[in-house]
């Protein structure tokens, strides 16, 4: 119950300033997309090594989401690039599913409601198609599942490529 109260207060403080803005729905979705994972991370810091699992699932979610975005490069409804999948939605659903897997449905249901609002706000703002939002939600939930339920570990390393002005990034999941 303390977790639910903490999250509610944190999200209220984030959103209450923006309620009077011109595009309140989109801005509230943007804020919740950041506030929900921030709240989940803060709560996980008080729960032993949970913060590591949270960070693993967040990193995996972002890597998968942005790799798919750049590979597919679907045009947004408003004409922009990189529509599929929705990054805001994948981030919000990663945090919501982390909270649900870790603390149960009592915390999960309100967290999923907030994550669904984020997805809806992206659709409402003409930033994504419904399929982008559903795919983003699936990525976020799946990454939390494999990092929490299957105890996946992520290892990364980088190396400067000789005679070039670039780096190589190695990303490895360990089951």
Backbone as CSV, one residue per row, in Angstrom:
resi,resn,N_x,N_y,N_z,CA_x,CA_y,CA_z,C_x,C_y,C_z
1,UNK,0.816,-1.190,0.000,0.000,0.000,0.000,0.863,1.258,0.000
2,UNK,2.003,1.198,0.707,2.909,2.350,0.727,3.417,2.663,-0.674
3,UNK,3.667,1.599,-1.459,4.145,1.779,-2.824,3.111,2.537,-3.646
4,UNK,1.862,2.150,-3.532,0.783,2.792,-4.274,0.632,4.258,-3.879
5,UNK,0.701,4.550,-2.617,0.594,5.931,-2.137,1.763,6.769,-2.641
6,UNK,2.976,6.219,-2.560,4.172,6.920,-3.043,4.054,7.249,-4.525
7,UNK,3.641,6.266,-5.328,3.491,6.494,-6.760,2.416,7.525,-7.056
8,UNK,1.309,7.462,-6.363,0.210,8.405,-6.583,0.651,9.837,-6.281
9,UNK,1.326,10.033,-5.187,1.802,11.375,-4.824,2.811,11.886,-5.846
10,UNK,3.765,11.028,-6.240,4.786,11.444,-7.206,4.163,11.833,-8.540
11,UNK,3.225,11.040,-9.022,2.595,11.345,-10.306,1.688,12.567,-10.220
12,UNK,0.986,12.755,-9.102,0.158,13.941,-8.934,1.012,15.202,-8.989
13,UNK,2.131,15.189,-8.304,3.008,16.360,-8.298,3.570,16.640,-9.682
14,UNK,3.828,15.587,-10.456,4.337,15.780,-11.817,3.285,16.361,-12.744
15,UNK,2.051,15.892,-12.617,1.013,16.246,-13.570,0.273,17.531,-13.213
16,UNK,0.126,17.853,-11.941,-0.751,18.962,-11.548,-0.325,20.302,-12.135
17,UNK,0.948,20.519,-12.397,1.406,21.781,-12.967,0.942,21.968,-14.403
18,UNK,0.727,20.872,-15.118,0.462,20.949,-16.549,-1.017,20.903,-16.908
19,UNK,-1.885,20.792,-15.950,-3.313,20.609,-16.236,-3.929,21.788,-16.963
20,UNK,-3.361,22.964,-16.849,-3.937,24.148,-17.478,-3.288,24.493,-18.815
21,UNK,-2.341,23.696,-19.289,-1.652,24.014,-20.537,-2.555,23.749,-21.731
22,UNK,-2.140,24.268,-22.883,-2.950,24.185,-24.088,-3.130,22.726,-24.528
23,UNK,-2.105,21.947,-24.484,-2.210,20.556,-24.902,-1.963,19.649,-23.693
24,UNK,-2.853,19.734,-22.743,-2.677,19.056,-21.455,-2.613,17.542,-21.580
25,UNK,-3.354,16.958,-22.495,-3.369,15.503,-22.620,-2.005,14.984,-23.054
26,UNK,-1.431,15.587,-24.078,-0.114,15.147,-24.552,0.962,15.393,-23.494
27,UNK,0.933,16.554,-22.882,1.932,16.872,-21.858,1.811,15.959,-20.642
28,UNK,0.597,15.668,-20.231,0.408,14.758,-19.096,0.949,13.374,-19.442
29,UNK,0.694,12.918,-20.673,1.243,11.636,-21.109,2.763,11.634,-21.112
30,UNK,3.357,12.744,-21.563,4.816,12.858,-21.558,5.375,12.797,-20.138
31,UNK,4.699,13.467,-19.230,5.165,13.495,-17.839,4.997,12.129,-17.174
32,UNK,3.862,11.486,-17.405,3.636,10.162,-16.820,4.637,9.165,-17.389
33,UNK,4.967,9.310,-18.675,5.948,8.424,-19.308,7.293,8.503,-18.603
34,UNK,7.615,9.625,-18.027,8.850,9.767,-17.243,8.618,9.474,-15.763
35,UNK,7.476,9.913,-15.236,7.204,9.762,-13.808,6.961,8.333,-13.372
36,UNK,6.301,7.546,-14.217,6.021,6.153,-13.866,7.314,5.336,-13.717
37,UNK,8.242,5.389,-14.678,9.508,4.678,-14.483,10.347,5.257,-13.337
38,UNK,10.309,6.571,-13.172,11.061,7.168,-12.059,10.518,6.674,-10.723
39,UNK,9.201,6.636,-10.609,8.589,6.127,-9.382,8.904,4.656,-9.156
40,UNK,8.851,3.855,-10.229,9.171,2.428,-10.109,10.626,2.236,-9.693
41,UNK,11.508,3.052,-10.244,12.922,2.937,-9.875,13.134,3.316,-8.411
42,UNK,12.523,4.394,-7.968,12.676,4.825,-6.573,12.162,3.756,-5.623
43,UNK,10.995,3.208,-5.934,10.441,2.148,-5.094,11.355,0.931,-5.089
44,UNK,11.909,0.581,-6.259,12.776,-0.599,-6.350,14.090,-0.413,-5.596
45,UNK,14.511,0.826,-5.416,15.748,1.086,-4.664,15.608,0.713,-3.191
46,UNK,14.380,0.707,-2.693,14.139,0.346,-1.299,13.862,-1.146,-1.124
47,UNK,14.004,-1.895,-2.202,13.655,-3.318,-2.174,14.853,-4.188,-2.576
48,UNK,15.947,-4.059,-1.875,17.121,-4.905,-2.122,17.714,-4.702,-3.494
49,UNK,17.821,-5.799,-4.246,18.448,-5.731,-5.560,17.444,-5.532,-6.693
50,UNK,16.220,-5.175,-6.387,15.189,-4.976,-7.419,15.573,-3.890,-8.406
51,UNK,16.293,-2.878,-7.952,16.651,-1.786,-8.858,17.503,-2.289,-10.017
52,UNK,18.320,-3.333,-9.782,19.114,-3.893,-10.873,18.207,-4.510,-11.931
53,UNK,17.219,-5.280,-11.495,16.277,-5.866,-12.444,15.494,-4.790,-13.184
54,UNK,15.127,-3.724,-12.463,14.427,-2.624,-13.119,15.309,-2.008,-14.202
55,UNK,16.559,-1.736,-13.864,17.463,-1.128,-14.840,17.723,-2.051,-16.022
56,UNK,17.881,-3.341,-15.771,18.078,-4.297,-16.860,16.890,-4.268,-17.813
57,UNK,15.691,-4.299,-17.245,14.508,-4.328,-18.111,14.320,-2.996,-18.833
58,UNK,14.657,-1.883,-18.189,14.540,-0.577,-18.844,15.529,-0.467,-20.006
59,UNK,16.769,-0.884,-19.763,17.775,-0.826,-20.833,17.368,-1.720,-21.992
60,UNK,16.949,-2.951,-21.686,16.531,-3.877,-22.740,15.350,-3.313,-23.518
61,UNK,14.396,-2.710,-22.823,13.232,-2.113,-23.486,13.663,-1.013,-24.445
62,UNK,14.545,-0.140,-23.982,14.989,0.967,-24.832,15.794,0.483,-26.033
63,UNK,16.664,-0.498,-25.819,17.466,-1.024,-26.931,16.562,-1.657,-27.984
64,UNK,15.640,-2.503,-27.566,14.746,-3.159,-28.519,13.861,-2.126,-29.224
65,UNK,13.267,-1.229,-28.465,12.374,-0.228,-29.053,13.088,0.609,-30.100
66,UNK,14.249,1.143,-29.755,14.930,2.058,-30.681,15.611,1.331,-31.831
67,UNK,15.984,0.078,-31.638,16.511,-0.707,-32.751,15.400,-0.963,-33.774
68,UNK,14.231,-1.355,-33.288,13.100,-1.597,-34.187,12.668,-0.291,-34.856
69,UNK,12.622,0.804,-34.113,12.239,2.098,-34.684,13.126,2.455,-35.876
70,UNK,14.440,2.331,-35.695,15.365,2.725,-36.746,15.396,1.729,-37.896
71,UNK,15.088,0.486,-37.604,15.067,-0.527,-38.654,13.834,-0.375,-39.541
72,UNK,12.670,-0.182,-38.932,11.425,-0.103,-39.691,11.185,1.304,-40.238
73,UNK,11.452,2.323,-39.444,11.279,3.730,-39.815,9.908,4.008,-40.444
74,UNK,8.887,3.633,-39.748,7.515,3.886,-40.201,7.175,5.358,-40.018
75,UNK,6.504,5.934,-40.988,6.101,7.337,-40.899,4.977,7.496,-39.888
76,UNK,5.071,8.557,-39.083,4.042,8.862,-38.079,2.791,9.435,-38.757
77,UNK,1.665,9.379,-38.068,0.446,9.989,-38.641,0.612,11.479,-38.926
78,UNK,1.475,12.154,-38.169,1.696,13.587,-38.390,2.828,13.865,-39.387
79,UNK,3.383,12.803,-39.998,4.423,12.978,-41.009,5.842,12.800,-40.509
80,UNK,6.047,12.647,-39.209,7.388,12.472,-38.664,7.926,11.063,-38.898
81,UNK,9.136,10.836,-38.434,9.805,9.544,-38.592,9.672,8.690,-37.338
82,UNK,10.028,7.440,-37.481,10.218,6.487,-36.378,8.967,6.299,-35.517
83,UNK,7.889,5.899,-36.153,6.633,5.729,-35.435,6.530,4.392,-34.701
84,UNK,7.048,3.319,-35.309,6.814,1.964,-34.792,8.055,1.397,-34.128
85,UNK,7.943,0.915,-32.883,6.860,0.999,-31.905,6.944,2.298,-31.108
86,UNK,5.936,2.568,-30.329,5.913,3.783,-29.519,6.890,3.676,-28.353
87,UNK,7.869,4.555,-28.315,8.863,4.563,-27.234,8.268,5.013,-25.907
88,UNK,7.391,6.009,-25.954,6.741,6.460,-24.720,5.954,5.311,-24.096
89,UNK,5.218,4.590,-24.955,4.375,3.504,-24.464,5.214,2.340,-23.951
90,UNK,6.286,1.995,-24.662,7.121,0.877,-24.198,7.749,1.199,-22.851
91,UNK,8.168,2.435,-22.667,8.766,2.858,-21.400,7.740,2.795,-20.264
92,UNK,6.543,3.302,-20.519,5.503,3.315,-19.488,5.065,1.892,-19.135
93,UNK,4.886,1.037,-20.133,4.455,-0.331,-19.860,5.567,-1.160,-19.237
94,UNK,6.814,-0.839,-19.527,7.911,-1.533,-18.850,7.837,-1.258,-17.359
95,UNK,7.635,-0.003,-16.987,7.544,0.349,-15.563,6.294,-0.261,-14.921
96,UNK,5.163,-0.188,-15.617,3.920,-0.733,-15.068,4.017,-2.239,-14.863
97,UNK,4.564,-2.938,-15.840,4.672,-4.398,-15.710,5.707,-4.783,-14.663
98,UNK,6.770,-3.993,-14.541,7.739,-4.243,-13.473,7.042,-4.163,-12.123
99,UNK,6.256,-3.115,-11.915,5.539,-2.947,-10.651,4.546,-4.083,-10.416
100,UNK,3.862,-4.509,-11.467,2.896,-5.593,-11.322,3.587,-6.921,-11.012
101,UNK,4.662,-7.231,-11.740,5.380,-8.491,-11.500,5.996,-8.517,-10.104
102,UNK,6.474,-7.380,-9.662,7.193,-7.318,-8.384,6.257,-7.179,-7.181
103,UNK,5.198,-6.384,-7.318,4.372,-6.040,-6.158,2.912,-6.483,-6.278
104,UNK,2.549,-7.123,-7.375,1.202,-7.663,-7.512,0.236,-6.731,-8.225
105,UNK,-0.989,-7.236,-8.385,-2.006,-6.515,-9.133,-2.526,-5.278,-8.409
106,UNK,-2.411,-5.232,-7.103,-2.882,-4.059,-6.356,-2.129,-2.809,-6.807
107,UNK,-0.870,-2.957,-7.104,-0.057,-1.857,-7.629,-0.095,-1.856,-9.155
108,UNK,-0.183,-3.037,-9.743,-0.125,-3.165,-11.194,-1.293,-2.527,-11.927
109,UNK,-2.495,-2.682,-11.418,-3.664,-2.145,-12.121,-3.599,-0.623,-12.272
110,UNK,-3.330,0.136,-11.209,-3.204,1.591,-11.416,-2.016,1.954,-12.316
111,UNK,-0.936,1.189,-12.209,0.230,1.465,-13.052,-0.098,1.201,-14.519
112,UNK,-0.795,0.108,-14.810,-1.213,-0.172,-16.187,-2.189,0.887,-16.693
113,UNK,-3.058,1.396,-15.823,-3.986,2.457,-16.228,-3.215,3.707,-16.647
114,UNK,-2.186,4.047,-15.877,-1.354,5.202,-16.239,-0.594,4.950,-17.538
115,UNK,-0.079,3.742,-17.703,0.639,3.404,-18.939,-0.311,3.455,-20.143
116,UNK,-1.539,2.977,-19.962,-2.531,3.033,-21.042,-2.848,4.490,-21.395
117,UNK,-2.893,5.351,-20.390,-3.104,6.781,-20.654,-1.978,7.349,-21.517
118,UNK,-0.746,6.936,-21.221,0.398,7.393,-22.025,0.189,6.983,-23.483
119,UNK,-0.158,5.715,-23.706,-0.399,5.250,-25.071,-1.515,6.025,-25.744
120,UNK,-2.625,6.220,-25.021,-3.737,6.966,-25.584,-3.334,8.410,-25.902
121,UNK,-2.530,9.021,-25.047,-2.112,10.409,-25.291,-1.261,10.518,-26.554
122,UNK,-0.501,9.488,-26.875,0.308,9.488,-28.100,-0.593,9.351,-29.334
123,UNK,-1.632,8.558,-29.213,-2.606,8.428,-30.295,-3.384,9.738,-30.457
124,UNK,-3.823,10.294,-29.354,-4.592,11.540,-29.356,-3.788,12.688,-29.977
125,UNK,-2.488,12.717,-29.720,-1.624,13.786,-30.229,-1.204,13.549,-31.684
126,UNK,-1.713,12.485,-32.287,-1.420,12.153,-33.682,0.064,11.810,-33.886
127,UNK,0.671,11.212,-32.861,2.074,10.811,-32.943,2.239,9.351,-33.345
128,UNK,1.206,8.526,-33.064,1.301,7.093,-33.322,-0.011,6.517,-33.794
129,UNK,0.121,5.391,-34.503,-1.022,4.551,-34.845,-1.270,3.600,-33.677
130,UNK,-2.443,3.001,-33.638,-2.777,2.042,-32.576,-1.773,0.885,-32.571
131,UNK,-1.364,0.413,-33.745,-0.411,-0.704,-33.809,0.938,-0.327,-33.194
132,UNK,1.349,0.923,-33.318,2.596,1.379,-32.684,2.483,1.280,-31.166
133,UNK,1.327,1.670,-30.649,1.090,1.685,-29.206,1.026,0.263,-28.663
134,UNK,0.313,-0.617,-29.361,0.227,-2.010,-28.927,1.592,-2.698,-28.964
135,UNK,2.376,-2.421,-29.998,3.716,-3.003,-30.082,4.614,-2.463,-28.972
136,UNK,4.522,-1.167,-28.677,5.311,-0.583,-27.592,4.950,-1.204,-26.248
137,UNK,3.654,-1.401,-26.022,3.210,-2.041,-24.778,3.742,-3.465,-24.686
138,UNK,3.690,-4.199,-25.793,4.180,-5.582,-25.797,5.679,-5.647,-25.505
139,UNK,6.447,-4.748,-26.095,7.898,-4.726,-25.846,8.171,-4.457,-24.373
140,UNK,7.522,-3.442,-23.811,7.743,-3.101,-22.403,7.387,-4.225,-21.452
141,UNK,6.249,-4.867,-21.689,5.816,-5.963,-20.821,6.748,-7.160,-20.967
142,UNK,7.101,-7.498,-22.202,7.958,-8.655,-22.435,9.342,-8.471,-21.815
143,UNK,9.902,-7.286,-21.944,11.237,-7.054,-21.382,11.216,-7.125,-19.859
144,UNK,10.172,-6.612,-19.240,10.060,-6.744,-17.782,9.914,-8.203,-17.394
145,UNK,9.123,-8.933,-18.162,8.914,-10.351,-17.857,10.225,-11.127,-17.913
146,UNK,10.981,-10.974,-18.998,12.201,-11.785,-19.087,13.260,-11.339,-18.094
147,UNK,13.278,-10.072,-17.742,14.297,-9.604,-16.794,13.937,-9.921,-15.351
148,UNK,12.656,-10.020,-15.041,12.244,-10.335,-13.670,11.973,-11.821,-13.475
149,UNK,11.162,-12.375,-14.347,10.743,-13.760,-14.168,11.810,-14.755,-14.612
150,UNK,12.608,-14.384,-15.586,13.635,-15.291,-16.095,15.029,-14.910,-15.619
151,UNK,15.122,-13.866,-14.799,16.387,-13.407,-14.214,17.473,-13.193,-15.265
152,UNK,17.139,-12.413,-16.267,18.069,-12.117,-17.354,19.031,-11.024,-16.903
153,UNK,20.255,-11.131,-17.303,21.264,-10.117,-17.026,21.744,-9.523,-18.342
154,UNK,22.063,-8.251,-18.308,22.518,-7.562,-19.508,23.969,-7.140,-19.309
155,UNK,24.765,-7.399,-20.309,26.164,-7.002,-20.280,26.426,-6.166,-21.517
156,UNK,27.065,-5.038,-21.337,27.422,-4.202,-22.474,28.896,-3.851,-22.393
157,UNK,29.464,-3.610,-23.530,30.834,-3.114,-23.582,30.983,-2.305,-24.860
158,UNK,31.917,-1.400,-24.851,32.174,-0.613,-26.060,33.663,-0.624,-26.346
159,UNK,33.971,-0.417,-27.604,35.370,-0.465,-28.031,35.544,0.507,-29.183
160,UNK,36.592,1.312,-29.113,36.883,2.248,-30.191,37.414,1.472,-31.384
161,UNK,36.871,1.765,-32.550,37.313,1.117,-33.775,38.561,1.848,-34.270
162,UNK,39.616,1.080,-34.484,40.880,1.672,-34.911,40.721,2.374,-36.252
163,UNK,41.438,3.467,-36.422,41.477,4.260,-37.650,40.115,4.832,-38.055
164,UNK,39.183,4.849,-37.144,37.884,5.453,-37.430,37.461,6.285,-36.231
165,UNK,36.569,7.183,-36.477,36.073,8.041,-35.411,34.735,7.506,-34.888
166,UNK,34.721,6.188,-34.560,33.479,5.583,-34.095,33.764,4.465,-33.100
167,UNK,32.692,4.000,-32.468,32.788,2.954,-31.461,31.865,1.805,-31.827
168,UNK,32.212,0.627,-31.366,31.343,-0.544,-31.500,30.736,-0.822,-30.128
169,UNK,29.475,-1.188,-30.105,28.784,-1.492,-28.862,28.384,-2.949,-28.888
170,UNK,28.756,-3.671,-27.849,28.385,-5.075,-27.707,27.294,-5.163,-26.651
171,UNK,26.186,-5.794,-27.006,25.041,-5.920,-26.109,24.719,-7.404,-26.004
172,UNK,24.700,-7.935,-24.782,24.500,-9.367,-24.602,23.517,-9.615,-23.474
173,UNK,22.557,-10.491,-23.735,21.618,-10.919,-22.692,22.059,-12.282,-22.205
174,UNK,22.078,-12.461,-20.903,22.466,-13.743,-20.304,21.269,-14.328,-19.578
175,UNK,20.875,-15.550,-19.935,19.727,-16.215,-19.323,20.185,-17.179,-18.256
